């Protein structure tokens, strides 16, 4: 299970509490559900499950080392990460949803779980397809 603190930038509204989560509209809940599914699939390292998160053959992935286009290339890149770091795991710190842009900015910790216990602070910007709001069309990751 992915545990997150969800933030809203709208004055007077906050999704960081259970009461705030109950007040979210259905589009926000749907967006958060899709984000949660992505991180659960990523942490399971199940490429089939991960594939279900993306728009068929239209997805892109870009980070500080990788830039690929096409869902099969995105899956291959993730598979290579899983091979290089078999114990890698993501801890979601905060999710900042933006329903109007069909996207979410996610503050995450990427734990390599290697012999040096490297932990990377990363922001994933996840953009969803406008026609299928449950499917990811782009992931951009920024280390910082």
Backbone as a printed PyTorch tensor [residue, N CA C, xyz], in Angstrom:
tensor([[[  0.8440,  -1.1880,   0.0000],
         [  0.0000,   0.0000,   0.0000],
         [  0.8780,   1.2350,   0.0000]],

        [[  0.4800,   2.2540,  -0.7300],
         [  1.1970,   3.5130,  -0.7910],
         [  0.5220,   4.4800,   0.1660]],

        [[  1.2700,   4.9960,   1.1190],
         [  0.7370,   5.9840,   2.0470],
         [  1.2640,   7.3440,   1.6300]],

        [[  0.3620,   8.3040,   1.4960],
         [  0.7560,   9.6040,   0.9690],
         [  0.1010,  10.7110,   1.7620]],

        [[  0.6710,  11.8670,   1.6670],
         [  0.0310,  13.0880,   2.1180],
         [ -0.2840,  13.8630,   0.8610]],

        [[ -1.5310,  14.1120,   0.6430],
         [ -1.9680,  14.7870,  -0.5620],
         [ -2.1840,  16.2510,  -0.2400]],

        [[ -1.6410,  17.1100,  -1.0710],
         [ -1.7420,  18.5470,  -0.8270],
         [ -2.5230,  19.2170,  -1.9340]],

        [[ -3.1830,  20.2740,  -1.5810],
         [ -3.8930,  21.0910,  -2.5570],
         [ -3.3630,  22.5050,  -2.4420]],

        [[ -3.2430,  23.1720,  -3.5560],
         [ -2.7760,  24.5520,  -3.5440],
         [ -3.9310,  25.5430,  -3.5720]],

        [[ -5.1380,  25.0550,  -3.4770],
         [ -6.3010,  25.9430,  -3.4590],
         [ -6.4830,  26.5000,  -2.0640]],

        [[ -6.6250,  27.8360,  -1.9440],
         [ -6.8180,  28.4250,  -0.6180],
         [ -8.0390,  27.8160,   0.0680]],

        [[ -7.8570,  27.4740,   1.3140],
         [ -8.9740,  26.9760,   2.0970],
         [ -9.2580,  25.5000,   1.9280]],

        [[ -8.5290,  24.8200,   1.0530],
         [ -8.7730,  23.3810,   0.9120],
         [ -7.4760,  22.6220,   1.1140]],

        [[ -7.5850,  21.5120,   1.7800],
         [ -6.4340,  20.6610,   2.0210],
         [ -6.8760,  19.2220,   1.9610]],

        [[ -6.0990,  18.4030,   1.3030],
         [ -6.3870,  16.9880,   1.2090],
         [ -5.4630,  16.2040,   2.1280]],

        [[ -4.8190,  16.8760,   3.0710],
         [ -3.8420,  16.1950,   3.9120],
         [ -4.4890,  15.4870,   5.0970]],

        [[ -5.7920,  15.5850,   5.2300],
         [ -6.4990,  14.9080,   6.3090],
         [ -7.5520,  13.9860,   5.7150]],

        [[ -8.0150,  13.0480,   6.5120],
         [ -9.0790,  12.1610,   6.0310],
         [-10.3190,  12.9640,   5.6710]],

        [[-10.6280,  13.9730,   6.4590],
         [-11.7970,  14.8120,   6.1560],
         [-11.6030,  15.4960,   4.7990]],

        [[-10.3890,  15.9780,   4.5450],
         [-10.0960,  16.6000,   3.2570],
         [-10.2360,  15.6240,   2.1110]],

        [[ -9.7950,  14.3840,   2.3240],
         [ -9.9150,  13.3650,   1.2830],
         [-11.3830,  13.0680,   0.9840]],

        [[-12.2200,  13.0680,   2.0160],
         [-13.6540,  12.8100,   1.8130],
         [-14.3070,  13.9140,   0.9760]],

        [[-13.7720,  15.1230,   1.0740],
         [-14.3490,  16.2690,   0.3690],
         [-13.8590,  16.3910,  -1.0780]],

        [[-12.8850,  15.5850,  -1.4690],
         [-12.3500,  15.6700,  -2.8250],
         [-13.4210,  15.3010,  -3.8380]],

        [[-13.3690,  15.9450,  -4.9780],
         [-14.3060,  15.5980,  -6.0470],
         [-13.8750,  14.2890,  -6.7030]],

        [[-14.7600,  13.7390,  -7.5070],
         [-14.5000,  12.4170,  -8.0960],
         [-13.2960,  12.4310,  -9.0400]],

        [[-13.0500,  13.5410,  -9.7620],
         [-11.8890,  13.6000, -10.6520],
         [-10.5820,  13.5650,  -9.8660]],

        [[-10.5480,  14.2480,  -8.7230],
         [ -9.3490,  14.2210,  -7.8820],
         [ -9.1090,  12.8260,  -7.3390]],

        [[-10.1730,  12.1830,  -6.8810],
         [-10.0400,  10.8180,  -6.3560],
         [ -9.5620,   9.8650,  -7.4440]],

        [[-10.0910,  10.0370,  -8.6450],
         [ -9.6890,   9.1790,  -9.7740],
         [ -8.2170,   9.3860, -10.1080]],

        [[ -7.7850,  10.6370, -10.1210],
         [ -6.3890,  10.9630, -10.3980],
         [ -5.4780,  10.3380,  -9.3390]],

        [[ -5.8360,  10.4860,  -8.0810],
         [ -5.0240,   9.9230,  -7.0040],
         [ -4.9960,   8.4040,  -7.0540]],

        [[ -6.1040,   7.8020,  -7.4190],
         [ -6.1590,   6.3470,  -7.5570],
         [ -5.2090,   5.8700,  -8.6540]],

        [[ -5.1710,   6.5960,  -9.7650],
         [ -4.2760,   6.2370, -10.8710],
         [ -2.8100,   6.4070, -10.4580]],

        [[ -2.5080,   7.4580,  -9.7070],
         [ -1.1380,   7.6750,  -9.2160],
         [ -0.7500,   6.5480,  -8.2610]],

        [[ -1.6500,   6.2210,  -7.3480],
         [ -1.3710,   5.1470,  -6.3970],
         [ -1.1360,   3.8230,  -7.1300]],

        [[ -1.9630,   3.5220,  -8.1340],
         [ -1.7920,   2.2870,  -8.8940],
         [ -0.4120,   2.2490,  -9.5580]],

        [[  0.0160,   3.3800, -10.1130],
         [  1.3320,   3.4520, -10.7510],
         [  2.4480,   3.1190,  -9.7630]],

        [[  2.4290,   3.7550,  -8.5840],
         [  3.5060,   3.5130,  -7.6260],
         [  3.4540,   2.0970,  -7.0500]],

        [[  2.2680,   1.5560,  -6.8630],
         [  2.1530,   0.1710,  -6.4110],
         [  2.7300,  -0.7840,  -7.4570]],

        [[  2.4010,  -0.5540,  -8.7270],
         [  2.9320,  -1.3820,  -9.8170],
         [  4.4430,  -1.2260,  -9.9010]],

        [[  4.9310,  -0.0030,  -9.7680],
         [  6.3700,   0.2440,  -9.8500],
         [  7.0990,  -0.4940,  -8.7290]],

        [[  6.5770,  -0.3770,  -7.5140],
         [  7.2310,  -1.0320,  -6.3780],
         [  7.1440,  -2.5560,  -6.4500]],

        [[  6.1290,  -3.0780,  -7.1320],
         [  6.0340,  -4.5340,  -7.2760],
         [  6.9990,  -5.0510,  -8.3420]],

        [[  7.5000,  -4.1300,  -9.1820],
         [  8.4120,  -4.4560, -10.2820],
         [  7.7650,  -5.4000, -11.2890]],

        [[  6.4460,  -5.3720, -11.3550],
         [  5.6630,  -6.1990, -12.2740],
         [  5.4230,  -5.3990, -13.5520]],

        [[  6.1830,  -5.7140, -14.6010],
         [  6.1050,  -4.9320, -15.8330],
         [  4.7430,  -5.0350, -16.5050]],

        [[  4.0540,  -6.1630, -16.3510],
         [  2.7010,  -6.3070, -16.9140],
         [  1.7350,  -5.3380, -16.2320]],

        [[  1.8060,  -5.2880, -14.9070],
         [  0.9530,  -4.3730, -14.1480],
         [  1.3330,  -2.9300, -14.4620]],

        [[  2.6260,  -2.6760, -14.5810],
         [  3.0940,  -1.3340, -14.9060],
         [  2.6050,  -0.9150, -16.2920]],

        [[  2.6030,  -1.8430, -17.2270],
         [  2.1340,  -1.5620, -18.5870],
         [  0.6860,  -1.0720, -18.5880]],

        [[ -0.1290,  -1.6080, -17.7030],
         [ -1.5320,  -1.2100, -17.6200],
         [ -1.7120,   0.2360, -17.1810]],

        [[ -0.6830,   0.8200, -16.6060],
         [ -0.7520,   2.2070, -16.1480],
         [ -0.5790,   3.2070, -17.2950]],

        [[ -0.0040,   2.7570, -18.4160],
         [  0.3810,   3.6760, -19.4900],
         [ -0.5500,   3.6100, -20.6980]],

        [[ -0.5960,   4.7130, -21.4300],
         [ -1.2930,   4.7750, -22.7100],
         [ -0.5540,   3.8520, -23.6700]],

        [[ -1.2860,   3.0780, -24.4140],
         [ -0.6770,   2.1040, -25.3330],
         [  0.2510,   2.7930, -26.3320]],

        [[  1.5130,   2.4400, -26.2630],
         [  2.5800,   2.8660, -27.1830],
         [  2.7500,   4.3690, -27.3640]],

        [[  2.1960,   5.1690, -26.4830],
         [  2.3560,   6.6220, -26.6120],
         [  3.1180,   7.2470, -25.4520]],

        [[  3.4720,   6.4750, -24.4550],
         [  4.0480,   7.0250, -23.2320],
         [  5.4910,   7.4740, -23.4320]],

        [[  5.9080,   8.4080, -22.5730],
         [  7.2950,   8.8680, -22.5630],
         [  7.8150,   8.8520, -21.1250]],

        [[  9.1250,   8.7130, -21.0110],
         [  9.8050,   8.7410, -19.7180],
         [ 11.0660,   9.5620, -19.8830]],

        [[ 11.2460,  10.4910, -18.9550],
         [ 12.4740,  11.2920, -18.9830],
         [ 12.9360,  11.5260, -17.5500]],

        [[ 14.2070,  11.2340, -17.3050],
         [ 14.8170,  11.5950, -16.0360],
         [ 16.2290,  12.0810, -16.3150]],

        [[ 17.0720,  12.1230, -15.3190],
         [ 18.4190,  12.6660, -15.4570],
         [ 19.3390,  11.7510, -16.2590]],

        [[ 18.9490,  10.4850, -16.4940],
         [ 19.7650,   9.5470, -17.2710],
         [ 19.0550,   8.9820, -18.4930]],

        [[ 17.7350,   9.0090, -18.4990],
         [ 16.9390,   8.2960, -19.4970],
         [ 15.9920,   9.2590, -20.2070]],

        [[ 15.8240,   9.0490, -21.4980],
         [ 14.7960,   9.7530, -22.2610],
         [ 14.3200,   8.8000, -23.3520]],

        [[ 13.0970,   8.2630, -23.1650],
         [ 12.5690,   7.2960, -24.1190],
         [ 11.1320,   7.6400, -24.4790]],

        [[ 10.7450,   7.2450, -25.6900],
         [  9.3830,   7.4370, -26.1820],
         [  8.8120,   6.0940, -26.5940]],

        [[  7.5480,   5.8840, -26.2670],
         [  6.8740,   4.6320, -26.5850],
         [  6.7720,   3.7620, -25.3480]],

        [[  5.6010,   3.2220, -25.1150],
         [  5.3590,   2.4540, -23.8940],
         [  6.3140,   1.2750, -23.7570]],

        [[  6.6070,   0.5750, -24.8420],
         [  7.5250,  -0.5630, -24.7430],
         [  8.9170,  -0.1060, -24.3030]],

        [[  9.3500,   1.0550, -24.7620],
         [ 10.6570,   1.5960, -24.3530],
         [ 10.6290,   2.0350, -22.8890]],

        [[  9.4930,   2.5950, -22.4520],
         [  9.3430,   2.9950, -21.0510],
         [  9.4340,   1.7560, -20.1560]],

        [[  8.7460,   0.6940, -20.5510],
         [  8.7840,  -0.5500, -19.7670],
         [ 10.1810,  -1.1530, -19.7570]],

        [[ 10.8470,  -1.1260, -20.8980],
         [ 12.2100,  -1.6450, -20.9820],
         [ 13.1460,  -0.8580, -20.0640]],

        [[ 13.0140,   0.4720, -20.0720],
         [ 13.8490,   1.3190, -19.2120],
         [ 13.6090,   1.0000, -17.7400]],

        [[ 12.3410,   0.8290, -17.3590],
         [ 12.0380,   0.4730, -15.9710],
         [ 12.5830,  -0.9160, -15.6370]],

        [[ 12.4440,  -1.8610, -16.5530],
         [ 12.9940,  -3.1970, -16.3460],
         [ 14.4930,  -3.1570, -16.1120]],

        [[ 15.1890,  -2.2960, -16.8530],
         [ 16.6360,  -2.1500, -16.6740],
         [ 16.9740,  -1.5790, -15.2980]],

        [[ 16.1470,  -0.6480, -14.8320],
         [ 16.3410,  -0.0940, -13.4850],
         [ 16.1720,  -1.2090, -12.4500]],

        [[ 15.1200,  -2.0280, -12.6130],
         [ 14.8560,  -3.1150, -11.6700],
         [ 15.9870,  -4.1470, -11.6680]],

        [[ 16.5940,  -4.3940, -12.8330],
         [ 17.7220,  -5.3320, -12.9060],
         [ 18.9600,  -4.7570, -12.2260]],

        [[ 19.2010,  -3.4660, -12.4450],
         [ 20.3870,  -2.8210, -11.8740],
         [ 20.2640,  -2.6660, -10.3500]],

        [[ 19.0380,  -2.4540,  -9.8640],
         [ 18.7900,  -2.2470,  -8.4380],
         [ 17.6060,  -3.1200,  -8.0100]],

        [[ 17.8410,  -4.4140,  -7.7900],
         [ 16.7460,  -5.3500,  -7.5180],
         [ 15.9140,  -5.0290,  -6.2770]],

        [[ 16.4720,  -4.2990,  -5.3310],
         [ 15.7450,  -3.9780,  -4.0980],
         [ 15.2010,  -2.5530,  -4.0910]],

        [[ 15.2540,  -1.8740,  -5.2160],
         [ 14.8060,  -0.4860,  -5.3030],
         [ 13.3380,  -0.3710,  -4.8900]],

        [[ 13.0170,   0.7360,  -4.2230],
         [ 11.6350,   0.9850,  -3.7990],
         [ 11.3900,   2.4880,  -3.7250]],

        [[ 10.1630,   2.8630,  -3.9850],
         [  9.7640,   4.2670,  -3.9110],
         [  8.8800,   4.4660,  -2.6940]],

        [[  9.1940,   5.5090,  -1.9490],
         [  8.3230,   5.9560,  -0.8600],
         [  7.7140,   7.2810,  -1.2980]],

        [[  6.4060,   7.3320,  -1.3690],
         [  5.7240,   8.5610,  -1.7660],
         [  5.5910,   9.4490,  -0.5360]],

        [[  6.0860,  10.6760,  -0.6440],
         [  6.0320,  11.6270,   0.4610],
         [  4.7900,  12.5040,   0.3460]],

        [[  4.5860,  13.1040,  -0.8240],
         [  3.4310,  13.9760,  -1.0590],
         [  3.0100,  13.8800,  -2.5140]],

        [[  1.7290,  14.0550,  -2.7360],
         [  1.1900,  14.1400,  -4.0930],
         [  0.4640,  15.4750,  -4.2100]],

        [[  0.7980,  16.2120,  -5.2560],
         [  0.1530,  17.4930,  -5.5470],
         [ -0.6510,  17.3130,  -6.8410]],

        [[ -1.9450,  16.9950,  -6.7350],
         [ -2.7330,  16.7600,  -7.9520],
         [ -3.1370,  18.0610,  -8.6290]],

        [[ -3.2550,  18.0140,  -9.9350],
         [ -3.7610,  19.1390, -10.7250],
         [ -4.7600,  18.5710, -11.7230]],

        [[ -6.0180,  18.5330, -11.3180],
         [ -7.0600,  17.9190, -12.1320],
         [ -7.2150,  18.6500, -13.4640]],

        [[ -7.1160,  19.9670, -13.4540],
         [ -7.3290,  20.7340, -14.6910],
         [ -6.2770,  20.4220, -15.7570]],

        [[ -5.0970,  19.9790, -15.3420],
         [ -4.0300,  19.6360, -16.2890],
         [ -3.8560,  18.1270, -16.4210]],

        [[ -4.7270,  17.3460, -15.7920],
         [ -4.6240,  15.8820, -15.8250],
         [ -3.2290,  15.4240, -15.4120]],

        [[ -2.7160,  15.9790, -14.3040],
         [ -1.3490,  15.6460, -13.8940],
         [ -1.2280,  15.6480, -12.3730]],

        [[ -0.0900,  15.1590, -11.9190],
         [  0.2450,  15.1980, -10.4970],
         [  1.7500,  15.3260, -10.3550]],

        [[  2.1640,  16.1710,  -9.4290],
         [  3.5680,  16.2600,  -9.0480],
         [  3.7160,  15.4720,  -7.7630]],

        [[  4.6680,  14.5540,  -7.7560],
         [  4.8070,  13.6280,  -6.6350],
         [  6.2010,  13.7370,  -6.0380]],

        [[  6.2610,  14.1270,  -4.7750],
         [  7.5280,  14.1430,  -4.0620],
         [  7.7670,  12.7230,  -3.5620]],

        [[  8.8940,  12.1420,  -3.9800],
         [  9.1660,  10.7480,  -3.6320],
         [ 10.6040,  10.5800,  -3.1470]],

        [[ 10.8110,   9.4950,  -2.4200],
         [ 12.1470,   9.0550,  -2.0550],
         [ 12.3920,   7.7530,  -2.7900]],

        [[ 13.4440,   7.7200,  -3.5960],
         [ 13.8150,   6.5070,  -4.3070],
         [ 14.9260,   5.8460,  -3.4970]],

        [[ 14.5610,   4.7230,  -2.8910],
         [ 15.4970,   4.0020,  -2.0280],
         [ 16.1130,   2.8650,  -2.8370]],

        [[ 17.4030,   3.0130,  -3.1340],
         [ 18.0800,   1.9980,  -3.9290],
         [ 18.2740,   0.7100,  -3.1440]],

        [[ 18.2790,   0.8120,  -1.8220],
         [ 18.4890,  -0.3550,  -0.9560],
         [ 19.7350,  -1.1310,  -1.3670]],

        [[ 20.7710,  -0.3630,  -1.7130],
         [ 22.0510,  -0.9620,  -2.0810],
         [ 22.9700,  -0.9890,  -0.8600]],

        [[ 24.2180,  -1.3810,  -1.0670],
         [ 25.1480,  -1.4820,   0.0680],
         [ 25.4830,  -0.1260,   0.6820]],

        [[ 25.2250,   0.9690,  -0.0360],
         [ 25.4770,   2.3180,   0.4850],
         [ 24.2080,   2.9740,   1.0330]],

        [[ 23.0790,   2.2820,   0.9490],
         [ 21.7830,   2.8170,   1.3950],
         [ 21.4630,   4.1740,   0.7780]],

        [[ 21.6800,   4.2860,  -0.5220],
         [ 21.4260,   5.5330,  -1.2410],
         [ 19.9210,   5.8040,  -1.2990]],

        [[ 19.5610,   7.0460,  -0.9750],
         [ 18.1830,   7.5040,  -1.0870],
         [ 18.1950,   8.7920,  -1.9060]],

        [[ 17.4510,   8.7880,  -3.0060],
         [ 17.3760,   9.9560,  -3.8830],
         [ 16.0800,  10.7010,  -3.6260]],

        [[ 16.1760,  12.0150,  -3.4780],
         [ 14.9800,  12.8560,  -3.3930],
         [ 14.6040,  13.2300,  -4.8170]],

        [[ 13.3680,  12.8930,  -5.2050],
         [ 12.9440,  13.0490,  -6.5930],
         [ 11.5330,  13.6410,  -6.6300]],

        [[ 11.2670,  14.4010,  -7.6720],
         [  9.9050,  14.8260,  -7.9770],
         [  9.5310,  14.1990,  -9.3140]],

        [[  8.4820,  13.3950,  -9.2920],
         [  7.9140,  12.8380, -10.5190],
         [  6.7380,  13.7100, -10.9280]],

        [[  6.7660,  14.1700, -12.1610],
         [  5.6060,  14.8590, -12.7340],
         [  4.9530,  13.8420, -13.6620]],

        [[  3.7420,  13.4420, -13.2970],
         [  3.0280,  12.4120, -14.0420],
         [  1.8710,  13.0700, -14.7790]],

        [[  1.8860,  12.9420, -16.0960],
         [  0.8490,  13.5400, -16.9390],
         [ -0.0280,  12.4340, -17.5050]],

        [[ -1.3210,  12.6110, -17.3770],
         [ -2.2780,  11.6090, -17.8370],
         [ -2.8700,  12.0050, -19.1770]],

        [[ -3.3170,  11.0100, -19.9140],
         [ -3.9330,  11.2090, -21.2210],
         [ -5.2860,  11.9030, -21.0480]],

        [[ -5.5520,  12.9130, -21.8530],
         [ -6.8120,  13.6610, -21.7330],
         [ -8.0230,  12.8230, -22.1030]],

        [[ -7.8410,  11.8390, -22.9610],
         [ -8.9620,  10.9840, -23.3720],
         [ -9.1720,   9.8010, -22.4420]],

        [[ -8.1170,   9.3890, -21.7520],
         [ -8.2140,   8.2750, -20.8100],
         [ -7.4590,   8.6940, -19.5520]],

        [[ -8.1690,   9.3490, -18.6630],
         [ -7.5400,   9.9780, -17.4990],
         [ -6.8990,   8.9950, -16.5300]],

        [[ -7.1130,   7.6980, -16.7330],
         [ -6.4840,   6.6930, -15.8700],
         [ -5.1510,   6.2170, -16.4250]],

        [[ -4.7890,   6.6570, -17.6200],
         [ -3.5730,   6.1770, -18.2820],
         [ -2.5280,   7.2830, -18.3600]],

        [[ -1.2960,   6.9150, -18.0220],
         [ -0.1850,   7.8680, -18.0200],
         [  0.3510,   8.0420, -19.4360]],

        [[  0.5550,   9.3060, -19.8200],
         [  1.1950,   9.5380, -21.1100],
         [  2.6380,  10.0170, -20.9590]],

        [[  2.9930,  10.5520, -19.7850],
         [  4.3710,  11.0040, -19.5950],
         [  4.7400,  10.9880, -18.1170]],

        [[  5.9700,  10.5530, -17.8660],
         [  6.5660,  10.6680, -16.5320],
         [  7.8820,  11.4220, -16.7160]],

        [[  8.0040,  12.5170, -15.9890],
         [  9.2490,  13.2970, -15.9720],
         [  9.7420,  13.3110, -14.5400]],

        [[ 10.9620,  12.8510, -14.3390],
         [ 11.5290,  12.7550, -12.9890],
         [ 12.6880,  13.7270, -12.8480]],

        [[ 12.6900,  14.4500, -11.7280],
         [ 13.7110,  15.4480, -11.4580],
         [ 14.3440,  15.1520, -10.1080]],

        [[ 15.6620,  15.0100, -10.1260],
         [ 16.4120,  14.7310,  -8.9010],
         [ 16.7410,  16.0540,  -8.2300]],

        [[ 16.6510,  16.0620,  -6.9040],
         [ 16.9540,  17.3170,  -6.2440],
         [ 17.0990,  17.2410,  -4.7700]]])
